Amino acid sequence: MTRYFTNEHEWIDVDGDTATVGITDYAQGQLGDIVFVEVPEEGREVSKGGEAAVVESVKAASDVYAPVTGTVTEGNAALTDDPSLVNSDPENSGWFFKLTLADKGELDGLMDEAAYKDFVASL
Amino acid sequence: MNAINQSGWKPEMNTAEGAAPATSTGNRALMLEEALIFEIGTTETTGVDLPETPKGASRLGSLARAKPIGLPGLSEPETVRHYTRLSRQNYAIDLGLFPLGSCTMKHNPRLNERMARLPGFADIHPLQPVDTVQGALGVINELAVWLIELTGMHGVAMSPKAGAHGELCGILCIKAALEARGEGHRKVVLVPESAHGTNPATAAFAGFTVENIPATAEGRVDTEALKARLGPDVAGVMITNPNTCGLFERDLKIISDAVHEAGGYVYCDGANFNAIVGRVRPGDLGVDAMHINLHKTFSTPHGGGGPGSGPVVLSEALAPFGPLPFTARHADGHIQLVEEETVGEDHPHSFGRMTAFHGQMGMFTRALTYILSHGADGLAQVAGDAVLNANYVLRRLEGVLDAPFAKSGHCMHEALFSDDGLPAGFSTLDIAKGLIDEGFHPMTVYFPLVVHGAMLVEPTETESKAALDQFIGALGSIAERAKAGDASLKAAPHYAPRRRLDETLAARKPVLVWKEAPLAAAAE
């Protein structure tokens, strides 16, 4: 399994042609206390850079973009009941959705962990 | 001199250590605790003496109530006291400076109230024959003329009830105009980052797809990025001018020309019109539709004090599609109310109706009173004084708080600060809560989103220099306390009827409906 990062502060774990997407610890820190998460339904087609989920904190509402094109296989239902998982465990149990990749080539433009760390440090 | 507390007098306070004792009532001297009205009265009592209803067969059938609806029975003094006690816990423009950015909380002149209460305006009904309400229709018509004149536009829809409703009206006009041209396929509305948060919501609600346009480092729309995105799928742009960074969009004419050339329309959010009223006519900048918040720029009360009103001025291109009803003055002075039955050949392209009736009559009367009592020169001075006050706040505080766009030049009617420079552990929220202890309503916080930990201060022209100095002193001292790491600020407010509320819990598990207590349920 390989983990990639986007400059929109999302992480994506890729295992074969399936992937799990969430937001990074840095992103949850910027948003503050998360109060609402809307994850995509199974079967929804998302395209790279398009809106896939919505996250609301006490400060702001933000879109979560699909880091790659694909078909959603599962949204994290646990976030509906307990959105605070995104704050407490953003890069593990606070995942947003899983999808089937349409084009693995799209992963090439994404960052690895070291590159993302440098990116955050530069902000 | 109108300086506030010029001598700096302060009451001698007992500073003896130790917590103040709890009272048996929960009241603190004259600051009274107040329960919900359902918790004061009981359903067992009644506060009014109604005659017995005559017995007879009910014709309600299945609609008849099967059980009591559980309204508390309170007497008149109990009811009056309840609401008066609640009002004492409130903060209002009549109590002090209300710096809520992008809300234009200005003084509501009492002359407005006097006019709105004239029986010829206050005691009429929207279904009255038009011949019996010519004076009231005349007020609507005259206000319409003023709004068209002040904005340099072609027509105005008076009925929208507030800003976001006005936005929807404007966007529906754009939609109708596109469909009339056979270009209903244009589905994209461009919204800059510096626009009001309601703009994307409006466009999405009307069935458009929203695309963001970034802001430049100096806090304005990235004109080149916007131009680059224009094309045959773009219905128009929604732009806020002055924008939420408190800056005038200098390129608006260039943007409008480019949008028009690409076949789109320009919606301008007029919520910040107070900064330019009497000085800039949006029609001259190529705007096709703009709502005007009468409750902001034209001083009709809002924020718990009254309903909003959001007339929408329209360009020549969009005016034919405006909603019904509207007023039309004939040569003989008679004012006609143009409705579905009378629309005839004058206005066949109207997209329909936004509201059941004409709009907010009370707000129309107040706004026209404000306009007539200020005159054209007075309105221009309103804008000048509002901008001067905001710049005074910006320059006095830019040394203590980070002002990200201070280098972009003067601000318009509102000063924008960020949380940059606050030590770790201190946030914009702490500053806002600290202001409550100092006796001020906090400014707008965490908006606009383009600035981290934003604090948006709009003093309006209402405030004297003395009032501004007092506010600046308070906000400045709080910022200094944060910078010094004063932990007590993290627990502010200390002196409000309620301490810091758990906003996260309130959003995650909101309690929105009062439920009967178990005790009351058992009594049934």
HADDOCK unambig.tbl for C-alpha pairs under 7 A between the chains (distance, minus, plus):
assign (segid A and resid 33 and name CA) (segid B and resid 504 and name CA) 6.31 0.50 0.50
assign (segid A and resid 35 and name CA) (segid B and resid 504 and name CA) 6.37 0.50 0.50
assign (segid A and resid 35 and name CA) (segid B and resid 507 and name CA) 5.87 0.50 0.50
assign (segid A and resid 35 and name CA) (segid B and resid 508 and name CA) 5.02 0.50 0.50
assign (segid A and resid 58 and name CA) (segid B and resid 503 and name CA) 6.85 0.50 0.50
assign (segid A and resid 58 and name CA) (segid B and resid 504 and name CA) 6.25 0.50 0.50
assign (segid A and resid 59 and name CA) (segid B and resid 446 and name CA) 5.99 0.50 0.50
